[in-house]
C-alpha cells in the first residue's frame, strides 16, 4: 500500500507537505502541488478515510433509509441525494426497511455504528406516539432529515415533504371540473400522514363543491398494485358505480385499472381514473394515467441542502414542495355529460 511517506521521499519534501498538497492547502506552491498530485495518481495512492475521520471527527458518510428501491419514487429520491452528496464529497450508505419497524430500528443502529455524519430517513409510520430509536438519534444530536411527512414519533426532526393535501385537492377539482359528482376514493395506509393529507384534499374539494362525503365511496387500500386490485374488487362487489375513481397512489390506481379492464369496464369511457406520484409506468400504461407529478429529484436535492445547513449549524424548518397535476387519457367527462 502506498503511503504519504513514500510520496514524500520521492519528491523530497516532508510528509506534512504531501498531506497539505493533497488537501489543496494554500501554503504549498502550485508547482509542488501538481507534482505531488500527479505522483500520487501514478503510484495509485488511496487516502485512508478512517485516518482522515479520526483527524476531522467526520466520516464523510451519509446514511439513507428508505422502504425499498423497487419503488421508483424512492429510487429517484435516492439518485438525487447520491448525486448531490457525491458533489459535496460524501458517500452514501443505503438501507431498506420494507416498512417494518423492527428492521428500521436495526438498520438505523447499523448506520449509527458507522458514525455517519447525517441521516436521511423515510419513516416507517406507526400508531405509537413514541419510537425509542428516534429519541436516541435526537439525544445523540445526529443531523437528520425526514423524507416525507413527520408523525408524532418523529415530530422533532426537520422534514422535506410534498404539498400532499393541495395536490390531491387539485386532482379532485380536475374530476369535478369534468362533470363528475360520484367520485370514489381508494385510501392509503392508515398510519401514514401523507395518506391522510391526500384524503383530506379529496374531502375538501368535495365540500367546496357542495358534495357530502359518501362513506360508501371510500375504500381502504394501501400503497401497492395488489392493494389496488383488492380495493377495486371490493368496490365492484358493492356495486356503488362511481363515474370516477381517485387513488392514493399510482400503484393503487394501476391495480384498480387492471381489475376494471379485466371486467370489461372501459377507462375513461365508463369510469375515469386518477393516481398520484407520476411513476414511469403511469405515463406508459395502456391508458396513460392522469396523476400528480411528485418532484422526486427536487426533493432529494432539497434534503441534501437542508442537511448541509444542519451540519453547518443552520437548522432549516420543514419545507413543502409543490406538485403538478398531469392530465392524461385516463380521465374524461362522464358518459352522462356527453350524451
Beta strands, then each sheet from edge to edge (+ up, - down):
strand 1: 61-66
strand 2: 91-96
strand 3: 118-121
strand 4: 144-147
strand 5: 158-162
strand 6: 183-186
strand 7: 218-219
strand 8: 244-247
strand 9: 272-274
strand 10: 291-293
strand 11: 319-321
strand 12: 324-326
sheet 1: 2+ 1+ 3+ 4+ 5+ 11+
sheet 2: 7+ 6+ 8+ 9+
sheet 3: 10+ 12-
end
